[in-house]
Amino acid sequence: MNYRKLGKTGFNVSEISLGTWQVGGKWGEPFSHTNADQILNQAVDAGINFIDTADVYGDGESEKAVGRLLRSRQERIYVATKCGRRLRPHTNETYQPDVLRKFVEDSLRNMELETLDLIQLHCPPTDVYYRPEIFELFDRLKEEGKIQHLGVSVEKVEEALKAIEFPNVTTVQIIFNMFRQRPAELFFTEAKRRDIGVIVRVPLASGLLTGTYSPTTEFSPTDHRNFNREGAAFDKGETFSGVEYETGLAAVEELRSIYPDVQNLAPDALRWILTFDAVSCIIPGASKPSHLASNLKALKQPAPSHQQMAAVKQIYDERIKNPVHYLW
């Protein structure tokens, strides 16, 4: 495993880390603690030392599984969780310091911890980034010993740039992959200048970039890749990175010419992300151990050549950029 510094947190975290949205089962399926325990322990066995979770994953069950892992292992494992998505409705007005404080305390109870390594606002509405009182709350929580660091998970580059103006924001979690390249422009430059840790989520565009999907692939009715393609439940950028499914499939076919004779494109797609030195770590998810094994293969992939990087950029510019780039 290779490690990088997570910005001004000072944490040295595994380049390939683990996101736990679906660690207890595929999207929409009941949470399985047996499955979660297996994946989490195999991740740590492989050298992963950074795990991202949230209070809404499995309605708190993901946090409980992560807490159980921490109690059963001797390794130093950094845990990031998130708060805010439990709000109903999820609006600027419902974001209030006292409610967010309760969410943080609930996460501490779920994981049986006294202090959270990193708490992240969970993709709040854009207006929240213009409210200093929300960010000031986390200074108080740090003084009380309940958190070590504050980060944000964002939908838009605009939100990331606004968030890092607050001095107590240490990390930004953002969607970045071959089909979502805008963060590599101004945001990465500013993140490096301000020593912000960059956590990359949705690195495989909800599985599109594995190259294993086809026009006949069926997704469960409870899977967001089925019901959220137009943003019916949450920001559609979380589903296939906002790329229209058929457009994504066509782009993947072009990627195959760049990576010939590769059945599973995931390791190369993850390795492409790691070529950007602003990135601290990637948090691909896994609903089974084989997904984790596939993700870890990225560490053994050669860096893409200049020709491959240029070819990926050309596919993005020609097929993806116009409908996606300017929305997020």
Disulfide bonds with the S-S distance in Angstrom:
none
